[in-house]
Amino acid sequence: MEEKYGKVYRDYFSVQTTNWAVSYPDEDIPGILKKPFLRDVSDEYFGRNVAVVPLYDSAGDGRLCYLAVFNNAGWSPVAVGTAAGFQGVFNNIDTAIVYLPVYHREGKLTAAGDPFIYTKNHEVKSIRGGNERVQKMHLVKKYTGTAMDRLLLDLMVQGVFEGANTPDFRDAVVLHRITKVPLPDSNWVRVNCPSEFRYLRYRGPKGSNSCIAEAMFFDADGKLIRGACIGTPSAENGKTWDCTKVYDGSKHTYFAAQDADTSWAGLQLAIPVRVSRICYIPRNDDNFVKPGDLYELLVWDRGQWYTMGRQVPDTYGLDYEGVPAGHLYWLRDLTEGVEERIFTYEQGKQVWW
């Protein structure tokens, strides 16, 4: 997901006469926005624009209202605007972000309107549901990918899965070569080689440290091939990232080799076996839904979050039924982790904001 900012401020050493704390001394301005040394320089980054946003009620003409964006824990105000009747007016905000109009009263944030997407065409697209339609949802992550995740995917391109009948792989045969950026989750490939092999491995391209979370080889009958783990030393020369992590059945552990260019992680089999399919999972951010954790799905409606219930999955995914359609959602992992992100649900997929 492209990095977004909402607003950009420059911090000066002197009080800025255009600052809201100076212009509105009687307003209860939230957080860092009340700092009088800030100057709004968003127009230098996003150009000039004006967003006119519907509000639930009138705050009184000329009173301040705010736009909040979602962080890992909730809504955080980033923009200051003025109310005009049942509308809030905000200048020079970033596009392709979900904002929530809020008031700050008696030290607390309250929703002032429905969340909305400010589109690249500078249109306000409200997210309000507004009908009785419900849907089934299949959820696989609680947080979108980061720049590091994309780098880890890129580093697998030109990596190979090989079979051999000598432990040093001098007779290695390429079973599959990764020629395009893989999916962040399971990648399935068919193998058309008729030969049988005693040794199997994943070997990453130069500079990749052969980072991989999971590699699974399947025999001609579709059964998972098991064997003794073999490979080059891990990056910390211990068990945290060693080659056993590639074959431990968990997509949340991974192998990272000590040598960036000539490393690999493999299996030694008891007898030669023909490989029919391979499934591999890149090293990832550990934000997939995973078995054993307690999750809760929240739906935003008319100014607050409502729960759709809690679940402990036994597979890598969650299924909810009867979820109100067209709203904003938040999947929480109540067991561990801090990275969580709001999303909409479109055409059967999570769309992150």
Protein Blocks (a to p, Z undefined) as FASTA:
>chain_A
ZZdehiacdddfbdcfkbmklmmmmbccehjllpmkbccfklmmnopaddddddfbdebg
hiacddddddfkbccdfbdcddehjaccdehiaehiacdddddeehiacdfbdcddddfk
opacddekjpabdcddddfbfbdcdfklmmmmmmmgopacdddfbfklpmgccfbdcfbd
cdfbdcddddfbfbdcfbdcddddehklopafbdcdddfkopacdddddddddfkopakl
mmklmmnopakbccddfblklgccddddfbdcddfbdcdddddehlaccehiacddddde
ehiacdebjaddfbdcdddehiaehiacddddfkgojbdcddddeehiacdZZ
